[in-house]
């Protein structure tokens, strides 16, 4: 009997117990290390008070110096611990990739085994020799797989042991002292200075950062998380880790103050709101509404004290460093760091719609997506730290920037630098397909960035009050031909403000305004269809309907604007239908509405009052007339009756004497 030896079926190797969620441990350790580092820096900067002298000053200075040293020991230990955890998690990410490759290989081997068994079952004698050779080759592949699997397990064990040893090396005070005194310890001061020197050269920042050792990157993320997390050109994953640690550090500090019974000041309360809004924006990705997307969130900017407490914030859904299609969403007025979670929800809607758009194509088009909510400029807003009534003027002045372009111009530069960073950090240096979407005042900001040469592939302006002073035509926005898109609802009052002149042409306000209405047909943009919104009347309707509904609903499910923007983001802009744009000036929409308001609130009520008075007079006249007629007819009928009665009496009397009867 001839035997063909076929290897045994391969079982699946269990998943690694260490998952991406374990990164929370690293965040905790880094946040603690950062807090300790801040305390150490403070202690080193503060010796004896200026009014101390003599022995007391020496004692105080010595005490603070000792405290700084002790604190630095803890910082050094935590820094090494964070490095050990970071190294381990980095290794585990690599091991997960290797595991996936091994399991794909296992599946192919099992499939080949099943196919060989099927051929053996129906084989003839003359096929045996070839099948034995095939089985021998398959056994060699199985043996190679087993060897690679054992080597993979050994690497996992080695990674775990290395992490344990590294953590054990700093679990005692003496070991912390040794770590603090280590002459090879990373000089984070020099690294931070170099990162600041590189500044806005995002390509140079990226190359420099990638050239650092893991220990150097880890140490800098602990000592200067605010610098690392907000420098364009640092990879998204590292910005996220630094910013997440900073957010956690701030929340723990501020909640700790509250827990101790201390009331937070207005600025501290605002600081807490900024940090917690970032947390909510990240949590949005795993909420019930979006959990099925399986998308990761990355904190790309966090500066809670910027712009007088308004704050800077940016959250990405999907990794822009690897995404095929990336969109940066720039909100408008009254938006600041405390609203990043709400703007993040709009970015998530766009993310979902873009994926659906790609899947709906025939055949479905593959590709990855990242959408970013970016509040990186000083959106005109009430100053959150203003005190009534003393700072009312400053706060009103901030809101007053809505009708000027100063904030948009400065914001355009910041936006352009942010986009440069995205292009620099994209994997292997190749640029993503990148779309910038500006809403409301954010559209003016985005236009300024485009006029200045922002390196993006497409520009979308929605609900725009003007395309900036420097843009008189779509060609001024420096986008590739046909890649300037505009969406403007007819009943969106913000979109009525654009124009080369002020709202009252030829008068004092000609210098105000935010530039040409990009939705005009002669502006030359590709104007797409949107939900035009509801008509509204009165100041109440202007706020509740005009601004709160018609102006902010472009990202709502079911609005054609969302589907059109998704096609643009996915690179499928050829499917976006051009409506031709407006042929009526934007201001005319405002004038027409004002005229309709006069008609609605003045003319119609006056006409209605006139008609009511007229009807009352007519009714009174008719009542009097009818009464007079009735009286006249009653008198007339009475006279007629009397005359008839007299006539009858006369006739009777006459008949009684006529003809005369002569005796």
KAZI-V620424 format. One record per residue. N is the residue number from 1. RES is the residue in one small letter. PSI is psi in degrees with one decimal (* if undefined). D_FIRST is the distance of its C-alpha to the first C-alpha in Angstrom with 2 decimals. Layout:
# KAZI-V620424
n,res,psi,d_first
N,RES,PSI,D_FIRST
N,RES,PSI,D_FIRST
This chain:
# KAZI-V620424
n,res,psi,d_first
1,x,131.0,0.00
2,x,135.2,3.80
3,x,136.3,6.54
4,x,113.6,10.05
5,x,113.2,12.74
6,x,131.4,15.68
7,x,156.9,18.94
8,x,152.5,20.69
9,x,141.1,23.48
10,x,124.9,26.82
11,x,161.7,29.78
12,x,137.3,33.28
13,x,132.3,35.60
14,x,151.1,38.86
15,x,156.4,42.01
16,x,140.3,44.58
17,x,-27.8,47.22
18,x,113.2,49.93
19,x,174.9,50.88
20,x,-30.2,53.63
21,x,-18.7,55.95
22,x,-14.8,56.00
23,x,-18.5,58.34
24,x,-30.9,61.09
25,x,-44.3,61.09
26,x,-41.0,61.86
27,x,-43.5,64.59
28,x,-46.6,66.15
29,x,-42.8,66.18
30,x,-40.5,67.55
31,x,-42.7,70.21
32,x,-43.6,71.27
33,x,-39.5,71.33
34,x,-43.1,73.40
35,x,-43.0,75.86
36,x,-39.7,76.27
37,x,-40.9,76.69
38,x,-41.2,79.43
39,x,-42.3,81.21
40,x,-42.2,81.00
41,x,-41.6,82.42
42,x,-44.2,85.24
43,x,-39.7,86.05
44,x,-29.3,86.16
45,x,-8.5,88.49
46,x,108.2,90.86
47,x,-136.3,92.86
48,x,144.2,96.24
49,x,154.6,98.21
50,x,-31.1,100.87
51,x,5.3,103.73
52,x,151.1,102.46
53,x,153.2,104.19
54,x,-146.5,104.18
55,x,-37.5,102.10
56,x,-41.3,100.96
57,x,-43.9,99.55
58,x,-40.7,97.84
59,x,-45.7,96.33
60,x,-44.0,95.10
61,x,-40.1,93.66
62,x,-39.7,91.95
63,x,-44.1,90.51
64,x,-38.1,89.13
65,x,-43.4,87.74
66,x,-40.9,85.96
67,x,-41.7,84.63
68,x,-41.5,83.32
69,x,-44.4,81.59
70,x,-40.3,79.99
71,x,-37.7,78.85
72,x,-31.4,77.37
73,x,-45.5,75.32
74,x,-42.4,73.75
75,x,-44.0,73.26
76,x,-40.5,71.50
77,x,-44.1,69.15
78,x,-36.1,68.33
79,x,-44.8,67.88
80,x,-37.5,65.27
81,x,-41.9,63.60
82,x,-39.5,63.50
83,x,-41.6,62.02
84,x,-43.8,59.28
85,x,-42.6,58.45
86,x,-44.4,58.69
87,x,-42.0,56.37
88,x,-45.4,53.86
89,x,-36.9,54.02
90,x,-43.8,53.71
91,x,-39.1,50.59
92,x,-33.5,49.17
93,x,-40.8,49.77
94,x,-39.9,47.74
95,x,-34.1,44.99
96,x,-40.8,44.91
97,x,-44.7,44.48
98,x,-37.9,41.63
99,x,-45.2,40.08
100,x,-42.2,40.30
101,x,-39.6,38.64
102,x,-40.4,35.80
103,x,-32.8,35.27
104,x,-40.4,35.26
105,x,-42.6,32.68
106,x,-43.8,30.57
107,x,-41.4,30.83
108,x,-40.1,29.68
109,x,-44.2,26.63
110,x,-39.0,25.68
111,x,-42.9,26.36
112,x,-36.1,24.13
113,x,-47.3,21.32
114,x,-40.1,21.81
115,x,-39.0,21.95
116,x,-42.3,18.66
117,x,-39.5,16.94
118,x,-38.8,18.68
119,x,-36.2,17.49
120,x,-38.9,13.78
121,x,-35.9,14.24
122,x,19.6,15.55
123,x,152.7,13.75
124,x,169.4,13.05
125,x,-37.1,10.83
126,x,-7.0,13.93
127,x,-9.5,14.35
128,x,-47.0,11.27
129,x,-43.1,13.23
130,x,-38.0,16.29
131,x,-35.8,14.79
132,x,-40.2,13.46
133,x,-40.4,17.04
134,x,-39.9,18.54
135,x,-38.6,16.78
136,x,-43.5,18.00
137,x,-38.0,21.46
138,x,-39.0,21.47
139,x,-38.0,20.75
140,x,-41.0,23.66
141,x,-40.3,25.86
142,x,-43.1,25.05
143,x,-43.7,25.93
144,x,-40.3,29.12
145,x,-47.1,30.01
146,x,-40.6,29.71
147,x,-43.6,31.92
148,x,-34.9,34.45
149,x,-43.2,34.51
150,x,-41.8,35.28
151,x,-37.6,37.94
152,x,-43.8,39.42
153,x,-39.2,39.68
154,x,-39.1,41.35
155,x,-40.3,43.85
156,x,-45.5,44.69
157,x,-41.9,45.30
158,x,-39.6,47.39
159,x,-43.3,49.46
160,x,-43.8,50.15
161,x,-38.6,51.16
162,x,-39.7,53.40
163,x,-42.2,55.15
164,x,-44.8,55.70
165,x,-41.2,57.14
166,x,-39.4,59.40
167,x,-38.2,60.75
168,x,-24.1,61.23
169,x,-9.1,63.25
170,x,29.5,66.00
171,x,8.9,66.13
172,x,155.5,69.19
173,x,-43.6,72.73
174,x,-36.5,72.70
175,x,-33.3,69.59
176,x,-39.5,71.36
177,x,-42.8,74.34
178,x,-42.1,72.10
179,x,-39.3,70.53
180,x,-32.4,73.99
181,x,-1.1,75.20
182,x,119.5,72.17
183,x,-18.4,73.63
184,x,4.5,70.50
185,x,142.2,70.95
186,x,132.4,70.93
187,x,88.4,74.42
188,x,-27.4,74.28
189,x,-43.2,77.91
190,x,-39.2,77.23
191,x,-44.0,74.13
192,x,-39.9,76.07
193,x,-40.3,78.92
194,x,-38.7,76.61
195,x,-39.1,74.99
196,x,-36.2,78.47
197,x,-38.8,79.52
198,x,-30.0,76.69
199,x,-118.6,78.02
200,x,6.7,77.23
201,x,88.2,75.23
202,x,-32.2,71.94
203,x,-41.8,69.86
204,x,-40.3,71.35
205,x,-45.7,70.80
206,x,-44.1,67.14
207,x,-42.3,66.53
208,x,-45.5,68.45
209,x,-44.2,66.70
210,x,-18.1,63.22
211,x,-8.0,64.31
212,x,155.6,65.14
213,x,163.8,62.89
214,x,-36.0,61.44
215,x,-40.1,63.95
216,x,-43.6,66.84
217,x,-43.3,65.84
218,x,-46.0,65.37
219,x,-39.8,68.74
220,x,-34.7,70.57
221,x,-27.0,69.13
222,x,-45.8,70.53
223,x,-34.5,73.90
224,x,60.1,74.59
225,x,-32.6,72.42
226,x,-34.6,75.18
227,x,-50.5,75.24
228,x,-45.4,71.47
229,x,-17.0,70.96
230,x,17.1,73.68
231,x,117.5,73.25
232,x,132.1,71.92
233,x,-20.8,69.22
234,x,133.9,67.53
235,x,148.0,64.01
236,x,-43.8,63.91
237,x,-39.3,61.58
238,x,-36.9,63.94
239,x,-42.5,67.02
240,x,-45.2,65.50
241,x,-42.7,64.77
242,x,-46.7,68.31
243,x,-39.3,70.02
244,x,-39.6,68.03
245,x,-41.1,69.08
246,x,-41.2,72.68
247,x,-46.7,72.64
248,x,-41.3,71.36
249,x,-46.2,73.89
250,x,-43.7,76.73
251,x,-43.9,75.77
252,x,-39.7,75.42
253,x,-48.9,78.76
254,x,-40.8,80.68
255,x,-30.9,79.25
256,x,-38.7,80.06
257,x,-45.1,83.66
258,x,-41.3,83.80
259,x,-27.1,82.23
260,x,-0.7,84.96
261,x,5.3,87.57
262,x,132.9,88.60
263,x,133.5,89.42
264,x,141.1,87.81
265,x,171.5,90.21
266,x,-41.1,90.00
267,x,-36.5,88.17
268,x,-38.0,85.74
269,x,-41.5,85.05
270,x,-39.7,84.36
271,x,-45.2,82.10
272,x,-40.7,80.10
273,x,-39.7,79.87
274,x,-46.4,78.48
275,x,-43.3,75.79
276,x,-30.2,74.81
277,x,-35.7,74.69
278,x,-45.5,72.08
279,x,-44.3,70.05
280,x,-38.6,70.34
281,x,-39.9,69.35
282,x,-42.9,66.13
283,x,-25.5,65.50
284,x,-37.8,65.93
285,x,-28.8,62.49
286,x,10.5,60.81
287,x,166.5,63.25
288,x,-34.5,62.15
289,x,-33.7,63.34
290,x,0.1,61.31
291,x,-35.2,58.45
292,x,-19.5,55.93
293,x,-27.0,56.59
294,x,36.1,55.06
295,x,140.6,57.58
296,x,149.1,58.76
297,x,142.1,62.49
298,x,129.2,64.10
299,x,110.2,67.69
300,x,-10.5,69.02
301,x,138.8,72.68
302,x,103.1,74.70
303,x,86.2,78.39
304,x,-17.7,80.17
305,x,-0.5,83.60
306,x,149.7,83.79
307,x,47.9,86.61
308,x,25.6,88.67
309,x,-7.5,85.86
310,x,-42.1,84.44
311,x,157.1,81.40
312,x,137.1,78.67
313,x,145.7,75.18
314,x,132.7,72.05
315,x,131.0,68.68
316,x,139.4,65.66
317,x,111.3,62.94
318,x,145.2,59.83
319,x,113.5,59.78
320,x,-16.2,62.05
321,x,-19.1,60.59
322,x,-8.3,57.30
323,x,145.1,58.40
324,x,-32.7,58.37
325,x,124.3,61.51
326,x,137.8,64.25
327,x,135.4,67.48
328,x,118.4,70.48
329,x,124.1,72.71
330,x,106.2,76.35
331,x,174.7,78.42
332,x,-144.8,82.19
333,x,155.5,85.34
334,x,18.3,85.44
335,x,131.6,81.87
336,x,-170.2,81.27
337,x,-24.9,78.79
338,x,-7.8,79.30
339,x,14.4,77.91
340,x,-28.8,74.71
341,x,-39.4,72.67
342,x,-42.2,74.27
343,x,-31.0,73.77
344,x,-36.5,70.21
345,x,-36.8,69.57
346,x,-38.9,70.79
347,x,-36.2,68.49
348,x,-38.7,65.57
349,x,-42.6,66.58
350,x,-39.4,66.49
351,x,-49.6,63.08
352,x,-43.9,61.61
353,x,-36.0,63.31
354,x,-44.5,62.11
355,x,-45.1,58.46
356,x,-38.4,58.89
357,x,-41.4,60.56
358,x,-37.4,57.64
359,x,-26.4,55.08
360,x,-12.0,57.20
361,x,158.9,56.98
362,x,105.3,54.75
363,x,164.6,52.28
364,x,138.0,52.75
365,x,124.9,53.89
366,x,164.4,52.24
367,x,153.6,54.44
368,x,158.1,55.86
369,x,146.9,59.42
370,x,131.6,62.03
371,x,135.9,65.45
372,x,127.4,68.17
373,x,118.3,71.34
374,x,113.1,73.86
375,x,78.9,77.29
376,x,17.3,78.24
377,x,171.1,81.85
378,x,84.6,85.08
379,x,131.7,84.98
380,x,128.6,88.56
381,x,162.0,88.82
382,x,137.2,91.20
383,x,116.7,91.35
384,x,-17.4,89.50
385,x,6.9,91.66
386,x,146.3,95.01
387,x,128.0,97.57
388,x,134.4,99.90
389,x,2.8,102.48
390,x,-39.5,102.75
391,x,15.2,99.67
392,x,-38.2,99.84
393,x,-42.8,100.97
394,x,-41.9,97.99
395,x,-44.4,95.56
396,x,-34.9,97.21
397,x,-36.4,97.13
398,x,-47.3,93.37
399,x,-33.4,92.97
400,x,-18.6,95.53
401,x,-9.9,93.08
402,x,-34.1,91.45
403,x,8.7,94.02
404,x,169.3,93.74
405,x,6.2,90.96
406,x,-49.4,91.27
407,x,-35.9,88.32
408,x,-38.6,86.20
409,x,-46.4,87.01
410,x,-39.2,86.06
411,x,-32.5,82.98
412,x,-38.6,81.92
413,x,-43.9,81.75
414,x,-40.2,79.68
415,x,-43.7,77.30
416,x,-39.6,76.89
417,x,-37.1,76.03
418,x,-43.7,73.48
419,x,-39.2,71.81
420,x,-42.1,71.87
421,x,-40.1,69.96
422,x,-40.4,67.25
423,x,-35.2,66.86
424,x,-35.0,66.75
425,x,-5.0,64.10
426,x,142.5,61.69
427,x,135.1,58.31
428,x,16.6,58.13
429,x,-7.6,61.74
430,x,137.6,61.12
431,x,145.4,63.56
432,x,168.6,62.56
433,x,113.0,63.97
434,x,127.0,66.96
435,x,136.8,69.42
436,x,129.1,72.61
437,x,114.5,74.07
438,x,129.3,77.66
439,x,135.0,79.24
440,x,-130.7,83.00
441,x,-25.4,84.70
442,x,-24.1,81.22
443,x,-36.0,81.26
444,x,-41.5,84.41
445,x,-46.1,82.77
446,x,-36.7,79.70
447,x,-41.1,82.01
448,x,-42.0,83.80
449,x,-41.8,80.47
450,x,-43.3,79.59
451,x,-34.9,83.00
452,x,-1.2,82.54
453,x,24.5,79.27
454,x,134.5,76.55
455,x,76.3,73.14
456,x,165.3,71.53
457,x,-30.3,69.96
458,x,150.0,71.64
459,x,129.9,74.67
460,x,127.4,75.29
461,x,120.0,78.75
462,x,140.9,79.14
463,x,43.4,82.32
464,x,134.7,84.13
465,x,0.7,87.82
466,x,145.9,87.91
467,x,23.7,85.84
468,x,157.1,88.00
469,x,-29.0,91.11
470,x,-0.4,89.23
471,x,105.9,87.27
472,x,-12.9,89.26
473,x,156.1,86.29
474,x,-31.0,82.51
475,x,-20.7,82.42
476,x,-11.1,84.24
477,x,1.5,81.20
478,x,28.0,79.16
479,x,161.5,75.97
480,x,152.6,73.85
481,x,132.1,75.33
482,x,11.6,74.89
483,x,26.9,73.58
484,x,118.7,76.60
485,x,146.2,76.17
486,x,137.7,78.71
487,x,126.0,78.70
488,x,118.7,82.02
489,x,136.3,82.83
490,x,-30.1,86.19
491,x,21.2,87.13
492,x,108.1,86.09
493,x,-25.4,89.50
494,x,-34.0,88.19
495,x,-3.0,87.21
496,x,-4.4,90.89
497,x,-16.1,92.10
498,x,149.5,90.91
499,x,155.1,93.40
500,x,-28.5,95.30
501,x,171.6,98.47
502,x,-179.6,99.17
503,x,-24.7,99.28
504,x,81.5,102.99
505,x,138.0,103.12
506,x,5.7,106.12
507,x,-165.9,106.82
508,x,-23.2,106.24
509,x,15.5,102.49
510,x,-27.6,101.50
511,x,-10.9,100.12
512,x,177.1,97.84
513,x,170.7,94.53
514,x,24.0,91.08
515,x,-175.9,91.04
516,x,145.6,90.14
517,x,113.5,88.28
518,x,-12.0,84.86
519,x,-4.9,84.33
520,x,142.4,87.13
521,x,-40.5,86.10
522,x,-1.4,87.95
523,x,-26.8,86.19
524,x,9.6,83.22
525,x,168.8,80.39
526,x,103.4,77.61
527,x,121.2,78.87
528,x,164.5,76.24
529,x,144.0,76.67
530,x,169.6,77.23
531,x,117.5,78.42
532,x,-8.0,82.20
533,x,178.9,82.90
534,x,148.3,85.68
535,x,154.3,89.38
536,x,159.2,91.48
537,x,151.0,95.13
538,x,162.2,97.15
539,x,-38.3,96.50
540,x,-42.6,94.24
541,x,-32.7,92.06
542,x,-40.2,92.00
543,x,-52.7,90.40
544,x,-33.1,88.24
545,x,-52.5,87.03
546,x,-50.7,87.81
547,x,-46.4,86.44
548,x,-21.9,84.14
549,x,-61.0,82.37
550,x,-28.0,83.06
551,x,-21.0,82.87
552,x,8.9,79.79
553,x,10.8,77.45
554,x,-25.9,75.82
555,x,6.6,72.60
556,x,144.8,72.52
557,x,135.9,69.61
558,x,-17.4,70.64
559,x,125.8,73.20
560,x,-24.8,72.45
561,x,-41.5,73.44
562,x,-45.0,70.31
563,x,-39.7,67.97
564,x,-42.4,69.86
565,x,-37.1,69.73
566,x,-40.8,65.97
567,x,-38.0,65.53
568,x,-45.5,67.68
569,x,-38.7,65.80
570,x,-0.1,62.41
571,x,12.2,63.71
572,x,41.4,63.89
573,x,-14.9,67.69
574,x,-23.0,67.72
575,x,-4.3,67.22
576,x,116.8,70.38
577,x,130.8,73.18
578,x,120.0,76.56
579,x,-9.3,79.35
580,x,-18.6,81.99
581,x,175.6,83.69
582,x,140.9,87.09
583,x,-4.3,90.16
584,x,134.0,92.45
585,x,146.0,93.40
586,x,-43.0,91.84
587,x,-27.8,95.30
588,x,-31.3,96.18
589,x,-40.4,93.58
590,x,-45.2,95.50
591,x,-42.2,98.87
592,x,-42.8,97.71
593,x,-42.2,96.45
594,x,-41.6,99.75
595,x,-40.3,101.64
596,x,-34.0,99.57
597,x,-41.5,100.29
598,x,-44.1,104.02
599,x,-43.4,103.63
600,x,-41.0,101.60
601,x,-20.0,103.66
602,x,-61.0,107.16
603,x,-51.9,107.78
604,x,-44.4,105.94
605,x,-38.3,107.56
606,x,-45.6,111.00
607,x,-42.1,110.55
608,x,-40.7,109.35
609,x,-44.5,112.41
610,x,-45.1,114.74
611,x,-37.4,113.32
612,x,-45.3,113.71
613,x,-45.8,117.36
614,x,-45.3,118.03
615,x,-36.6,116.62
616,x,-42.2,118.75
617,x,-44.6,121.90
618,x,-42.7,121.21
619,x,-41.5,120.64
620,x,-45.7,123.89
621,x,-46.1,125.81
622,x,-35.8,124.46
623,x,-44.2,125.34
624,x,-46.1,128.90
625,x,-46.8,129.23
626,x,-36.5,128.05
627,x,-42.1,130.45
628,x,-45.0,133.38
629,x,-44.8,132.54
630,x,-42.8,132.24
631,x,-47.2,135.61
632,x,-46.4,137.27
633,x,-35.6,136.00
634,x,-43.6,137.16
635,x,-44.8,140.66
636,x,-45.0,140.77
637,x,-36.6,139.85
638,x,-42.8,142.45
639,x,-45.0,145.17
640,x,-42.2,144.21
641,x,-41.1,144.43
642,x,-43.5,147.82
643,x,-44.4,149.15
644,x,-39.3,147.98
645,x,-41.0,149.59
646,x,-40.0,152.88
647,x,-43.8,152.84
648,x,-41.3,152.32
649,x,-41.5,155.18
650,x,-43.0,157.41
651,x,-41.3,156.60
652,x,-43.1,157.36
653,x,-41.3,160.60
654,x,-42.0,161.58
655,x,-28.1,160.94
656,x,-19.9,163.12
657,x,-2.5,166.15
658,x,138.1,165.59
659,x,159.7,167.21
660,x,146.3,170.31
661,x,107.9,172.03
662,x,142.3,175.73
663,x,*,178.05
